[in-house]
Amino acid sequence: MIVTCKIDLSKKTELKHYLLNARPVFEAHGGKPLGQYAVAESGAGECGTTHVIIMEFPSTEAIHDMLAGAEYVKLIPARTLAFPQ
């Protein structure tokens, strides 16, 4: 799974809540972090992305199950505020 995002640093409480609670949810579904990268600048255009995260899961189904699961759904409000894009 490749995630591109823009972090809203003014939402520190939501960001901390999401980061502390999302990793155990990912791991429970077999997710393993492979890399996390800050984006210094866009090569072309303005994408607004500040970070790229790469994770490995055992299957696409595992990703879908995780995203639809109750534990992850509870994190969506914090995620939406902390990562507006």
C-alpha positions in Angstrom: 0.0 0.0 0.0 1.4 3.4 -0.9 0.0 6.4 0.9 0.6 10.0 -0.1 -0.5 12.7 2.3 -0.2 16.3 3.5 0.1 16.7 7.2 -1.7 19.6 8.9 0.6 20.4 11.7 -2.0 22.6 13.4 -3.9 19.5 14.2 -1.3 18.0 16.6 -3.8 16.3 18.9 -5.5 14.5 16.0 -2.2 13.6 14.4 -0.8 12.1 17.6 -4.1 10.2 18.2 -4.1 8.8 14.6 -0.4 7.8 14.6 -0.5 6.1 18.0 -3.6 4.1 17.1 -3.3 3.3 13.4 -0.1 1.3 13.5 -1.5 -1.5 15.8 -4.5 -1.7 13.4 -2.2 -2.0 10.4 -0.1 -4.7 12.1 -3.2 -6.7 13.2 -4.0 -7.0 9.5 -0.5 -8.1 8.6 0.8 -4.6 7.6 4.5 -4.0 7.8 6.1 -0.6 7.2 8.6 -0.5 4.4 9.5 3.2 4.3 8.4 6.7 5.2 9.6 9.6 3.2 9.3 13.4 3.4 8.6 15.1 0.1 10.9 18.1 -0.3 9.4 19.4 -3.5 7.2 18.3 -6.4 9.0 17.6 -9.7 6.2 19.1 -11.7 3.0 20.9 -10.6 1.7 21.4 -7.1 0.5 18.2 -5.5 0.6 19.3 -1.9 2.0 16.0 -0.7 4.4 16.3 2.2 4.9 12.6 3.0 4.9 9.2 1.3 4.4 6.0 3.3 4.9 2.5 1.9 3.5 -0.6 3.7 3.3 -4.2 2.8 0.2 -6.3 3.4 -0.3 -10.0 2.8 -3.1 -9.3 0.2 -5.3 -6.6 -1.2 -8.1 -8.2 0.7 -6.3 -7.6 4.0 -6.1 -3.9 3.1 -9.8 -3.7 2.3 -10.7 -5.6 5.5 -8.6 -3.2 7.6 -10.0 -0.1 6.0 -13.6 -1.3 6.5 -12.9 -2.6 10.1 -14.4 -1.0 13.1 -11.0 -0.1 14.7 -9.9 1.8 11.6 -13.2 3.4 11.0 -13.0 5.0 14.5 -9.7 6.7 13.4 -11.2 8.3 10.3 -12.3 11.6 12.0 -8.7 12.1 13.4 -7.2 11.1 10.0 -9.4 13.5 8.1 -8.3 16.4 10.3 -4.6 15.5 10.5 -4.3 14.7 6.8 -6.5 17.0 4.8 -5.2 15.6 1.4 
